[in-house]
């Protein structure tokens, strides 16, 4: 029984690290300007009440994404991490 719990915890730890590894690959490294902009954009998006972001693209210092708003409606948003703005389209 202890072995199952231990393996379960180890599996959970490996699984928990998977999104972080995927995010790092998707952003081409957390310490790049693109990676930092994407991280800031996601933080801003969640702070404004949006959730379940997808289709994130980085171009010209801005991040475009699709997300669900507080009414669970899918919207397109443009996030400017430098100007600290989130605009629904």
N, CA, C and O atoms as a printed pandas DataFrame, in Angstrom:
     atom_number atom_name residue_name chain_id  residue_number  x_coord  y_coord  z_coord
0              1         N          UNK        A               1    0.828   -1.188    0.000
1              2        CA          UNK        A               1    0.000    0.000    0.000
2              3         C          UNK        A               1    0.874    1.255    0.000
3              4         O          UNK        A               1    0.598    2.199   -0.740
4              5         N          UNK        A               2    1.918    1.271    0.818
5              6        CA          UNK        A               2    2.805    2.423    0.838
6              7         C          UNK        A               2    3.466    2.619   -0.511
7              8         O          UNK        A               2    3.698    3.751   -0.937
8              9         N          UNK        A               3    3.765    1.537   -1.175
9             10        CA          UNK        A               3    4.414    1.631   -2.483
10            11         C          UNK        A               3    3.500    2.320   -3.484
11            12         O          UNK        A               3    3.967    3.141   -4.273
12            13         N          UNK        A               4    2.214    2.008   -3.470
13            14        CA          UNK        A               4    1.275    2.638   -4.386
14            15         C          UNK        A               4    1.178    4.138   -4.127
15            16         O          UNK        A               4    1.126    4.929   -5.069
16            17         N          UNK        A               5    1.155    4.525   -2.875
17            18        CA          UNK        A               5    1.090    5.941   -2.535
18            19         C          UNK        A               5    2.357    6.635   -2.986
19            20         O          UNK        A               5    2.306    7.728   -3.548
20            21         N          UNK        A               6    3.497    6.002   -2.740
21            22        CA          UNK        A               6    4.767    6.590   -3.125
22            23         C          UNK        A               6    4.856    6.735   -4.638
23            24         O          UNK        A               6    5.275    7.778   -5.139
24            25         N          UNK        A               7    4.466    5.699   -5.363
25            26        CA          UNK        A               7    4.466    5.789   -6.818
26            27         C          UNK        A               7    3.457    6.825   -7.292
27            28         O          UNK        A               7    3.702    7.541   -8.263
28            29         N          UNK        A               8    2.330    6.903   -6.609
29            30        CA          UNK        A               8    1.322    7.900   -6.965
30            31         C          UNK        A               8    1.843    9.307   -6.769
31            32         O          UNK        A               8    1.601   10.181   -7.601
32            33         N          UNK        A               9    2.559    9.536   -5.673
33            34        CA          UNK        A               9    3.120   10.858   -5.431
34            35         C          UNK        A               9    4.201   11.186   -6.449
35            36         O          UNK        A               9    4.292   12.318   -6.925
36            37         N          UNK        A              10    5.018   10.196   -6.780
37            38        CA          UNK        A              10    6.065   10.425   -7.772
38            39         C          UNK        A              10    5.450   10.716   -9.127
39            40         O          UNK        A              10    5.915   11.606   -9.840
40            41         N          UNK        A              11    4.421    9.985   -9.489
41            42        CA          UNK        A              11    3.728   10.226  -10.757
42            43         C          UNK        A              11    3.086   11.592  -10.791
43            44         O          UNK        A              11    3.121   12.279  -11.813
44            45         N          UNK        A              12    2.492   11.994   -9.662
45            46        CA          UNK        A              12    1.864   13.324   -9.584
46            47         C          UNK        A              12    2.913   14.412   -9.732
47            48         O          UNK        A              12    2.670   15.424  -10.390
48            49         N          UNK        A              13    4.079   14.212   -9.126
49            50        CA          UNK        A              13    5.148   15.208   -9.228
50            51         C          UNK        A              13    5.630   15.333  -10.675
51            52         O          UNK        A              13    5.872   16.436  -11.166
52            53         N          UNK        A              14    5.765   14.194  -11.347
53            54        CA          UNK        A              14    6.171   14.233  -12.751
54            55         C          UNK        A              14    5.109   14.901  -13.605
55            56         O          UNK        A              14    5.428   15.700  -14.486
56            57         N          UNK        A              15    3.852   14.579  -13.349
57            58        CA          UNK        A              15    2.750   15.159  -14.117
58            59         C          UNK        A              15    2.659   16.660  -13.868
59            60         O          UNK        A              15    2.397   17.421  -14.799
60            61         N          UNK        A              16    2.869   17.096  -12.641
61            62        CA          UNK        A              16    2.789   18.520  -12.303
62            63         C          UNK        A              16    3.871   19.301  -13.018
63            64         O          UNK        A              16    3.669   20.473  -13.334
64            65         N          UNK        A              17    5.002   18.695  -13.281
65            66        CA          UNK        A              17    6.075   19.382  -13.984
66            67         C          UNK        A              17    5.863   19.461  -15.481
67            68         O          UNK        A              17    6.506   20.269  -16.150
68            69         N          UNK        A              18    4.981   18.647  -16.020
69            70        CA          UNK        A              18    4.757   18.615  -17.463
70            71         C          UNK        A              18    4.278   19.942  -18.027
71            72         O          UNK        A              18    4.803   20.368  -19.056
72            73         N          UNK        A              19    3.295   20.636  -17.406
73            74        CA          UNK        A              19    2.873   21.926  -17.966
74            75         C          UNK        A              19    4.004   22.949  -17.977
75            76         O          UNK        A              19    4.118   23.739  -18.914
76            77         N          UNK        A              20    4.827   22.939  -16.956
77            78        CA          UNK        A              20    5.938   23.888  -16.903
78            79         C          UNK        A              20    6.911   23.623  -18.037
79            80         O          UNK        A              20    7.408   24.556  -18.667
80            81         N          UNK        A              21    7.186   22.341  -18.301
81            82        CA          UNK        A              21    8.097   22.014  -19.385
82            83         C          UNK        A              21    7.481   22.390  -20.723
83            84         O          UNK        A              21    8.176   22.902  -21.601
84            85         N          UNK        A              22    6.189   22.144  -20.891
85            86        CA          UNK        A              22    5.516   22.496  -22.140
86            87         C          UNK        A              22    5.498   24.004  -22.324
87            88         O          UNK        A              22    5.704   24.497  -23.434
88            89         N          UNK        A              23    5.253   24.741  -21.248
89            90        CA          UNK        A              23    5.227   26.204  -21.336
90            91         C          UNK        A              23    6.596   26.737  -21.714
91            92         O          UNK        A              23    6.702   27.678  -22.500
92            93         N          UNK        A              24    7.652   26.141  -21.157
93            94        CA          UNK        A              24    8.996   26.617  -21.483
94            95         C          UNK        A              24    9.290   26.383  -22.955
95            96         O          UNK        A              24    9.867   27.249  -23.612
96            97         N          UNK        A              25    8.902   25.225  -23.486
97            98        CA          UNK        A              25    9.117   24.961  -24.904
98            99         C          UNK        A              25    8.284   25.914  -25.757
99           100         O          UNK        A              25    8.755   26.407  -26.782
100          101         N          UNK        A              26    7.055   26.170  -25.337
101          102        CA          UNK        A              26    6.168   27.034  -26.108
102          103         C          UNK        A              26    6.665   28.471  -26.137
103          104         O          UNK        A              26    6.454   29.180  -27.122
104          105         N          UNK        A              27    7.311   28.902  -25.083
105          106        CA          UNK        A              27    7.780   30.290  -25.009
106          107         C          UNK        A              27    9.222   30.425  -25.449
107          108         O          UNK        A              27    9.773   31.526  -25.409
108          109         N          UNK        A              28    9.845   29.344  -25.865
109          110        CA          UNK        A              28   11.236   29.365  -26.283
110          111         C          UNK        A              28   12.152   29.841  -25.164
111          112         O          UNK        A              28   13.165   30.491  -25.422
112          113         N          UNK        A              29   11.807   29.525  -23.946
113          114        CA          UNK        A              29   12.625   29.884  -22.797
114          115         C          UNK        A              29   11.988   30.994  -21.992
115          116         O          UNK        A              29   11.541   32.002  -22.538
116          117         N          UNK        A              30   11.953   30.796  -20.690
117          118        CA          UNK        A              30   11.291   31.771  -19.826
118          119         C          UNK        A              30   12.038   33.091  -19.755
119          120         O          UNK        A              30   11.424   34.128  -19.504
120          121         N          UNK        A              31   13.327   33.078  -19.968
121          122        CA          UNK        A              31   14.114   34.290  -19.777
122          123         C          UNK        A              31   14.314   35.081  -21.070
123          124         O          UNK        A              31   15.148   35.985  -21.120
124          125         N          UNK        A              32   13.570   34.752  -22.095
125          126        CA          UNK        A              32   13.630   35.531  -23.327
126          127         C          UNK        A              32   12.571   36.628  -23.250
127          128         O          UNK        A              32   11.624   36.506  -22.473
128          129         N          UNK        A              33   12.706   37.680  -24.026
129          130        CA          UNK        A              33   11.662   38.716  -24.032
130          131         C          UNK        A              33   10.283   38.146  -24.360
131          132         O          UNK        A              33    9.280   38.547  -23.770
132          133         N          UNK        A              34   10.243   37.215  -25.300
133          134        CA          UNK        A              34    8.970   36.589  -25.669
134          135         C          UNK        A              34    8.408   35.789  -24.502
135          136         O          UNK        A              34    7.217   35.878  -24.204
136          137         N          UNK        A              35    9.242   35.023  -23.852
137          138        CA          UNK        A              35    8.796   34.204  -22.732
138          139         C          UNK        A              35    8.295   35.051  -21.576
139          140         O          UNK        A              35    7.271   34.743  -20.966
140          141         N          UNK        A              36    9.023   36.117  -21.280
141          142        CA          UNK        A              36    8.603   37.004  -20.187
142          143         C          UNK        A              36    7.308   37.725  -20.536
143          144         O          UNK        A              36    6.460   37.915  -19.664
144          145         N          UNK        A              37    7.135   38.133  -21.804
145          146        CA          UNK        A              37    5.908   38.804  -22.237
146          147         C          UNK        A              37    4.721   37.855  -22.141
147          148         O          UNK        A              37    3.637   38.260  -21.720
148          149         N          UNK        A              38    4.912   36.607  -22.525
149          150        CA          UNK        A              38    3.818   35.633  -22.443
150          151         C          UNK        A              38    3.429   35.366  -20.992
151          152         O          UNK        A              38    2.244   35.257  -20.677
152          153         N          UNK        A              39    4.410   35.261  -20.118
153          154        CA          UNK        A              39    4.125   35.048  -18.700
154          155         C          UNK        A              39    3.352   36.230  -18.131
155          156         O          UNK        A              39    2.348   36.043  -17.444
156          157         N          UNK        A              40    3.812   37.437  -18.410
157          158        CA          UNK        A              40    3.138   38.649  -17.932
158          159         C          UNK        A              40    1.728   38.744  -18.513
159          160         O          UNK        A              40    0.787   39.116  -17.812
160          161         N          UNK        A              41    1.585   38.406  -19.802
161          162        CA          UNK        A              41    0.273   38.460  -20.453
162          163         C          UNK        A              41   -0.709   37.496  -19.794
163          164         O          UNK        A              41   -1.865   37.852  -19.565
164          165         N          UNK        A              42   -0.264   36.293  -19.491
165          166        CA          UNK        A              42   -1.143   35.321  -18.827
166          167         C          UNK        A              42   -1.543   35.810  -17.438
167          168         O          UNK        A              42   -2.701   35.680  -17.042
168          169         N          UNK        A              43   -0.593   36.367  -16.704
169          170        CA          UNK        A              43   -0.910   36.899  -15.381
170          171         C          UNK        A              43   -1.947   38.013  -15.479
171          172         O          UNK        A              43   -2.885   38.059  -14.683
172          173         N          UNK        A              44   -1.784   38.905  -16.444
173          174        CA          UNK        A              44   -2.723   40.004  -16.629
174          175         C          UNK        A              44   -4.096   39.487  -17.038
175          176         O          UNK        A              44   -5.119   39.981  -16.565
176          177         N          UNK        A              45   -4.112   38.502  -17.908
177          178        CA          UNK        A              45   -5.373   37.932  -18.395
178          179         C          UNK        A              45   -6.184   37.349  -17.239
179          180         O          UNK        A              45   -7.379   37.615  -17.113
180          181         N          UNK        A              46   -5.529   36.560  -16.403
181          182        CA          UNK        A              46   -6.224   35.978  -15.246
182          183         C          UNK        A              46   -6.650   37.052  -14.248
183          184         O          UNK        A              46   -7.726   36.954  -13.659
184          185         N          UNK        A              47   -5.819   38.074  -14.053
185          186        CA          UNK        A              47   -6.150   39.153  -13.120
186          187         C          UNK        A              47   -7.393   39.926  -13.566
187          188         O          UNK        A              47   -8.128   40.461  -12.735
188          189         N          UNK        A              48   -7.623   39.980  -14.877
189          190        CA          UNK        A              48   -8.799   40.685  -15.411
190          191         C          UNK        A              48  -10.045   39.796  -15.463
191          192         O          UNK        A              48  -11.096   40.234  -15.932
192          193         N          UNK        A              49   -9.937   38.558  -14.987
193          194        CA          UNK        A              49  -11.099   37.686  -14.915
194          195         C          UNK        A              49  -11.284   36.733  -16.081
195          196         O          UNK        A              49  -12.267   35.994  -16.126
196          197         N          UNK        A              50  -10.353   36.740  -17.026
197          198        CA          UNK        A              50  -10.424   35.792  -18.138
198          199         C          UNK        A              50   -9.832   34.457  -17.687
199          200         O          UNK        A              50   -9.029   34.401  -16.756
200          201         N          UNK        A              51  -10.242   33.390  -18.364
201          202        CA          UNK        A              51   -9.687   32.078  -18.023
202          203         C          UNK        A              51   -9.653   31.192  -19.254
203          204         O          UNK        A              51  -10.209   31.536  -20.298
204          205         N          UNK        A              52   -9.006   30.069  -19.124
205          206        CA          UNK        A              52   -8.835   29.079  -20.194
206          207         C          UNK        A              52   -8.279   29.692  -21.481
207          208         O          UNK        A              52   -8.885   29.545  -22.543
208          209         N          UNK        A              53   -7.140   30.373  -21.401
209          210        CA          UNK        A              53   -6.563   30.968  -22.608
210          211         C          UNK        A              53   -6.046   29.900  -23.568
211          212         O          UNK        A              53   -5.627   28.818  -23.157
212          213         N          UNK        A              54   -6.086   30.231  -24.845
213          214        CA          UNK        A              54   -5.556   29.334  -25.872
214          215         C          UNK        A              54   -5.100   30.177  -27.061
215          216         O          UNK        A              54   -5.342   31.383  -27.111
216          217         N          UNK        A              55   -4.447   29.537  -27.999
217          218        CA          UNK        A              55   -4.005   30.180  -29.235
218          219         C          UNK        A              55   -3.194   31.447  -28.987
219          220         O          UNK        A              55   -3.410   32.465  -29.645
220          221         N          UNK        A              56   -2.274   31.386  -28.052
221          222        CA          UNK        A              56   -1.442   32.552  -27.753
222          223         C          UNK        A              56   -0.405   32.760  -28.843
223          224         O          UNK        A              56    0.294   31.830  -29.246
224          225         N          UNK        A              57   -0.319   33.994  -29.311
225          226        CA          UNK        A              57    0.714   34.351  -30.269
226          227         C          UNK        A              57    1.369   35.639  -29.806
227          228         O          UNK        A              57    0.721   36.507  -29.221
228          229         N          UNK        A              58    2.647   35.751  -30.072
229          230        CA          UNK        A              58    3.419   36.938  -29.672
230          231         C          UNK        A              58    3.900   37.626  -30.932
231          232         O          UNK        A              58    4.531   37.012  -31.793
232          233         N          UNK        A              59    3.590   38.920  -31.027
233          234        CA          UNK        A              59    4.030   39.675  -32.197
234          235         C          UNK        A              59    4.151   41.147  -31.831
235          236         O          UNK        A              59    3.212   41.740  -31.300
236          237         N          UNK        A              60    5.279   41.720  -32.110
237          238        CA          UNK        A              60    5.482   43.138  -31.890
238          239         C          UNK        A              60    5.299   43.592  -30.454
239          240         O          UNK        A              60    4.849   44.710  -30.203
240          241         N          UNK        A              61    5.649   42.721  -29.503
241          242        CA          UNK        A              61    5.528   43.083  -28.098
242          243         C          UNK        A              61    4.150   42.871  -27.512
243          244         O          UNK        A              61    3.950   43.087  -26.316
244          245         N          UNK        A              62    3.188   42.449  -28.333
245          246        CA          UNK        A              62    1.823   42.197  -27.854
246          247         C          UNK        A              62    1.508   40.716  -27.973
247          248         O          UNK        A              62    2.088   40.000  -28.789
248          249         N          UNK        A              63    0.579   40.278  -27.143
249          250        CA          UNK        A              63    0.165   38.880  -27.151
250          251         C          UNK        A              63   -1.305   38.834  -27.538
251          252         O          UNK        A              63   -2.135   39.527  -26.949
252          253         N          UNK        A              64   -1.616   38.019  -28.528
253          254        CA          UNK        A              64   -3.007   37.788  -28.922
254          255         C          UNK        A              64   -3.396   36.409  -28.427
255          256         O          UNK        A              64   -2.597   35.474  -28.465
256          257         N          UNK        A              65   -4.636   36.289  -27.962
257          258        CA          UNK        A              65   -5.096   35.006  -27.422
258          259         C          UNK        A              65   -6.601   34.897  -27.551
259          260         O          UNK        A              65   -7.296   35.881  -27.803
260          261         N          UNK        A              66   -7.081   33.696  -27.376
261          262        CA          UNK        A              66   -8.494   33.419  -27.225
262          263         C          UNK        A              66   -8.673   32.976  -25.780
263          264         O          UNK        A              66   -7.863   32.208  -25.262
264          265         N          UNK        A              67   -9.727   33.454  -25.127
265          266        CA          UNK        A              67   -9.969   33.094  -23.732
266          267         C          UNK        A              67  -11.464   33.156  -23.453
267          268         O          UNK        A              67  -12.243   33.655  -24.265
268          269         N          UNK        A              68  -11.846   32.645  -22.302
269          270        CA          UNK        A              68  -13.231   32.752  -21.855
270          271         C          UNK        A              68  -13.338   33.919  -20.895
271          272         O          UNK        A              68  -12.489   34.096  -20.021
272          273         N          UNK        A              69  -14.399   34.726  -21.060
273          274        CA          UNK        A              69  -14.591   35.859  -20.148
274          275         C          UNK        A              69  -15.361   35.401  -18.916
275          276         O          UNK        A              69  -15.596   34.206  -18.740
276          277         N          UNK        A              70  -15.755   36.342  -18.064
277          278        CA          UNK        A              70  -16.433   35.996  -16.812
278          279         C          UNK        A              70  -17.809   35.364  -17.037
279          280         O          UNK        A              70  -18.362   34.741  -16.131
280          281         N          UNK        A              71  -18.365   35.526  -18.251
281          282        CA          UNK        A              71  -19.642   34.889  -18.605
282          283         C          UNK        A              71  -19.430   33.589  -19.368
283          284         O          UNK        A              71  -20.376   33.017  -19.908
284          285         N          UNK        A              72  -18.186   33.126  -19.409
285          286        CA          UNK        A              72  -17.793   31.908  -20.133
286          287         C          UNK        A              72  -18.021   32.014  -21.636
287          288         O          UNK        A              72  -18.238   31.005  -22.308
288          289         N          UNK        A              73  -17.973   33.232  -22.161
289          290        CA          UNK        A              73  -18.056   33.450  -23.600
290          291         C          UNK        A              73  -16.640   33.541  -24.146
291          292         O          UNK        A              73  -15.767   34.175  -23.553
292          293         N          UNK        A              74  -16.430   32.896  -25.288
293          294        CA          UNK        A              74  -15.108   32.922  -25.894
294          295         C          UNK        A              74  -14.888   34.278  -26.570
295          296         O          UNK        A              74  -15.719   34.740  -27.351
296          297         N          UNK        A              75  -13.765   34.897  -26.256
297          298        CA          UNK        A              75  -13.418   36.195  -26.835
298          299         C          UNK        A              75  -11.965   36.182  -27.283
299          300         O          UNK        A              75  -11.150   35.402  -26.789
300          301         N          UNK        A              76  -11.661   37.054  -28.220
301          302        CA          UNK        A              76  -10.280   37.283  -28.618
302          303         C          UNK        A              76   -9.783   38.483  -27.838
303          304         O          UNK        A              76  -10.503   39.468  -27.676
304          305         N          UNK        A              77   -8.565   38.403  -27.360
305          306        CA          UNK        A              77   -8.000   39.498  -26.578
306          307         C          UNK        A              77   -6.610   39.844  -27.103
307          308         O          UNK        A              77   -5.902   39.001  -27.654
308          309         N          UNK        A              78   -6.246   41.101  -26.915
309          310        CA          UNK        A              78   -4.895   41.565  -27.204
310          311         C          UNK        A              78   -4.345   42.113  -25.902
311          312         O          UNK        A              78   -4.934   43.002  -25.287
312          313         N          UNK        A              79   -3.206   41.570  -25.488
313          314        CA          UNK        A              79   -2.592   41.956  -24.227
314          315         C          UNK        A              79   -1.274   42.667  -24.542
315          316         O          UNK        A              79   -0.435   42.154  -25.283
316          317         N          UNK        A              80   -1.116   43.833  -23.976
317          318        CA          UNK        A              80    0.137   44.580  -24.121
318          319         C          UNK        A              80    0.811   44.629  -22.759
319          320         O          UNK        A              80    0.464   45.471  -21.931
320          321         N          UNK        A              81    1.768   43.740  -22.513
321          322        CA          UNK        A              81    2.425   43.698  -21.200
322          323         C          UNK        A              81    3.145   44.996  -20.836
323          324         O          UNK        A              81    3.210   45.353  -19.659
324          325         N          UNK        A              82    3.683   45.705  -21.823
325          326        CA          UNK        A              82    4.395   46.948  -21.526
326          327         C          UNK        A              82    3.415   48.045  -21.086
327          328         O          UNK        A              82    3.695   48.778  -20.137
328          329         N          UNK        A              83    2.282   48.158  -21.762
329          330        CA          UNK        A              83    1.284   49.185  -21.430
330          331         C          UNK        A              83    0.343   48.717  -20.323
331          332         O          UNK        A              83   -0.450   49.501  -19.801
332          333         N          UNK        A              84    0.436   47.433  -19.968
333          334        CA          UNK        A              84   -0.414   46.836  -18.933
334          335         C          UNK        A              84   -1.890   46.926  -19.316
335          336         O          UNK        A              84   -2.727   47.287  -18.489
336          337         N          UNK        A              85   -2.210   46.596  -20.579
337          338        CA          UNK        A              85   -3.594   46.642  -21.038
338          339         C          UNK        A              85   -4.045   45.281  -21.552
339          340         O          UNK        A              85   -3.254   44.518  -22.107
340          341         N          UNK        A              86   -5.320   44.993  -21.360
341          342        CA          UNK        A              86   -5.977   43.807  -21.904
342          343         C          UNK        A              86   -7.224   44.301  -22.617
343          344         O          UNK        A              86   -8.118   44.862  -21.983
344          345         N          UNK        A              87   -7.296   44.098  -23.937
345          346        CA          UNK        A              87   -8.432   44.578  -24.716
346          347         C          UNK        A              87   -9.116   43.411  -25.424
347          348         O          UNK        A              87   -8.483   42.660  -26.165
348          349         N          UNK        A              88  -10.426   43.273  -25.182
349          350        CA          UNK        A              88  -11.220   42.258  -25.865
350          351         C          UNK        A              88  -11.586   42.793  -27.237
351          352         O          UNK        A              88  -11.850   43.983  -27.406
352          353         N          UNK        A              89  -11.598   41.912  -28.196
353          354        CA          UNK        A              89  -11.934   42.318  -29.574
354          355         C          UNK        A              89  -13.313   41.821  -29.935
355          356         O          UNK        A              89  -13.781   42.057  -31.049
